[in-house]
Amino acid sequence: MEHAREIELIELVARRLDPKRKKAVLTHVQDCPVCRTKLEGIKRTWTLLGAWQVQPARHMEMATLADSPRSREKGDRASIIRFPGVATAARIAATIAVAVLAGYASGRWSIHLTPPVSGAQPPQYVSVLGLEMADSFSPLVLQDEPSSGQEG
Amino acid sequence: MSVAEYEPYCLPAAAKVFSIKDELPSDTELMARLGQGDVSALGTLAERHQTRILSVAYRLLGDWHKAEDVAQETFLRLRQAASRYEPQARFTTWLYRIVHNLSMDQQRKAMKAPVSLEDAQAEREDPAQDSPVERRELAEVVRNAVGELSDRQRRAVILHRYEGLSHEEICEVTGWSKSAVESLLVRAYENLRKNWRHTRILQIETAGLDRPKAFNT
């Protein structure tokens, strides 16, 4: 009994064997343990090879690059221009800008807890004590000081 | 049912509208248009074949950056050759021949040039991080096993197993004789079978991966 050619067994697994040969090889393999073992080995190899699939991560505009003026020059090679630091620099700049804006906003609202009311009349004791020319914090200081009558 | 059979039951204009063939130009037609200066045809060709070109170049070279260079150079060659392109074989076979030859040129250059640390880093970053460890290991083992084959055996297996080329097409792409291609394939698959026995692949398989799933690198 003549064994099946190994290349035919490979093509059988690859499903590229012509129907006539396929039938003949399959008939032989059913009765031949040697060829059956070989076929199993090829099948396993074929299946394992399938575990290595590749998927290009980036889809570049290759047609555009190939059409660039530089690439039109005969013998010249188009090259992919990469700026690895630009994205990082942009991220850092954006972070700084956000931090500055946040700091400005929080600082603005912490200084003026209550917006000053224009045209408000000072308390009467200010004029009594002659403090009209004092700065705007003076009434607050006086107001917060405890009266001497309540101490001790 | 073809459009011609369907025609008695609908308006001829409608039949034309529904004929998908009319809307999709063949690769040869696109090459002719490109030869006449229609650059948009190059975009369509790129869209259609880019992934395939990148994949085969990556498998041959093992480096995405080099694969991208090869793919880009391939489209440049297409553009330059479009005006004198005469279809003698299938367009994809011709395309594979360009990719194969450019990859071999790239490989020769790489063998002369020293390996930089940057390249080594890029390679380590390639595998997807969100995949199960076993599957990644299996893909890595398979990739290494293919990489350990002789140069010609590796090229034959990549074109045969991953690109689905027939023996005749591999002959056209590589310029080898049919008997050489068949001999290379038989030896390559045999060497891979032997290689599996000496690697961790059995452990990985017994860990529940008897039927390996596809894994992207």
HADDOCK unambig.tbl for C-alpha pairs under 7 A between the chains (distance, minus, plus):
assign (segid A and resid 6 and name CA) (segid B and resid 186 and name CA) 6.56 0.50 0.50
assign (segid A and resid 7 and name CA) (segid B and resid 182 and name CA) 6.46 0.50 0.50
assign (segid A and resid 7 and name CA) (segid B and resid 186 and name CA) 5.94 0.50 0.50
assign (segid A and resid 41 and name CA) (segid B and resid 193 and name CA) 6.84 0.50 0.50
assign (segid A and resid 45 and name CA) (segid B and resid 192 and name CA) 6.91 0.50 0.50
assign (segid A and resid 45 and name CA) (segid B and resid 193 and name CA) 6.09 0.50 0.50
assign (segid A and resid 47 and name CA) (segid B and resid 212 and name CA) 6.96 0.50 0.50
assign (segid A and resid 48 and name CA) (segid B and resid 142 and name CA) 6.97 0.50 0.50
assign (segid A and resid 48 and name CA) (segid B and resid 212 and name CA) 6.26 0.50 0.50
assign (segid A and resid 49 and name CA) (segid B and resid 142 and name CA) 6.07 0.50 0.50
assign (segid A and resid 50 and name CA) (segid B and resid 214 and name CA) 6.17 0.50 0.50
assign (segid A and resid 51 and name CA) (segid B and resid 138 and name CA) 6.89 0.50 0.50
assign (segid A and resid 51 and name CA) (segid B and resid 139 and name CA) 5.36 0.50 0.50
assign (segid A and resid 51 and name CA) (segid B and resid 212 and name CA) 5.55 0.50 0.50
assign (segid A and resid 51 and name CA) (segid B and resid 213 and name CA) 5.61 0.50 0.50
assign (segid A and resid 51 and name CA) (segid B and resid 214 and name CA) 4.52 0.50 0.50
assign (segid A and resid 51 and name CA) (segid B and resid 215 and name CA) 5.60 0.50 0.50
assign (segid A and resid 52 and name CA) (segid B and resid 139 and name CA) 4.74 0.50 0.50
assign (segid A and resid 52 and name CA) (segid B and resid 142 and name CA) 6.28 0.50 0.50
assign (segid A and resid 52 and name CA) (segid B and resid 143 and name CA) 6.34 0.50 0.50
assign (segid A and resid 52 and name CA) (segid B and resid 214 and name CA) 6.33 0.50 0.50
assign (segid A and resid 52 and name CA) (segid B and resid 215 and name CA) 5.76 0.50 0.50
assign (segid A and resid 52 and name CA) (segid B and resid 216 and name CA) 6.73 0.50 0.50
assign (segid A and resid 53 and name CA) (segid B and resid 214 and name CA) 5.61 0.50 0.50
assign (segid A and resid 53 and name CA) (segid B and resid 215 and name CA) 5.29 0.50 0.50
assign (segid A and resid 53 and name CA) (segid B and resid 216 and name CA) 4.92 0.50 0.50
assign (segid A and resid 53 and name CA) (segid B and resid 217 and name CA) 6.75 0.50 0.50
assign (segid A and resid 54 and name CA) (segid B and resid 55 and name CA) 6.14 0.50 0.50
assign (segid A and resid 54 and name CA) (segid B and resid 216 and name CA) 4.73 0.50 0.50
assign (segid A and resid 54 and name CA) (segid B and resid 217 and name CA) 5.26 0.50 0.50
assign (segid A and resid 55 and name CA) (segid B and resid 55 and name CA) 6.82 0.50 0.50
assign (segid A and resid 55 and name CA) (segid B and resid 216 and name CA) 5.80 0.50 0.50
assign (segid A and resid 55 and name CA) (segid B and resid 217 and name CA) 6.82 0.50 0.50
assign (segid A and resid 56 and name CA) (segid B and resid 51 and name CA) 6.39 0.50 0.50
assign (segid A and resid 56 and name CA) (segid B and resid 54 and name CA) 6.49 0.50 0.50
assign (segid A and resid 56 and name CA) (segid B and resid 55 and name CA) 6.56 0.50 0.50
assign (segid A and resid 62 and name CA) (segid B and resid 46 and name CA) 6.83 0.50 0.50
assign (segid A and resid 62 and name CA) (segid B and resid 72 and name CA) 5.61 0.50 0.50
assign (segid A and resid 63 and name CA) (segid B and resid 42 and name CA) 5.78 0.50 0.50
assign (segid A and resid 63 and name CA) (segid B and resid 43 and name CA) 5.09 0.50 0.50
assign (segid A and resid 63 and name CA) (segid B and resid 46 and name CA) 5.93 0.50 0.50
assign (segid A and resid 63 and name CA) (segid B and resid 75 and name CA) 6.50 0.50 0.50
assign (segid A and resid 66 and name CA) (segid B and resid 72 and name CA) 6.52 0.50 0.50
assign (segid A and resid 66 and name CA) (segid B and resid 75 and name CA) 6.12 0.50 0.50
assign (segid A and resid 66 and name CA) (segid B and resid 76 and name CA) 4.90 0.50 0.50
assign (segid A and resid 77 and name CA) (segid B and resid 73 and name CA) 6.94 0.50 0.50
assign (segid A and resid 78 and name CA) (segid B and resid 73 and name CA) 6.97 0.50 0.50
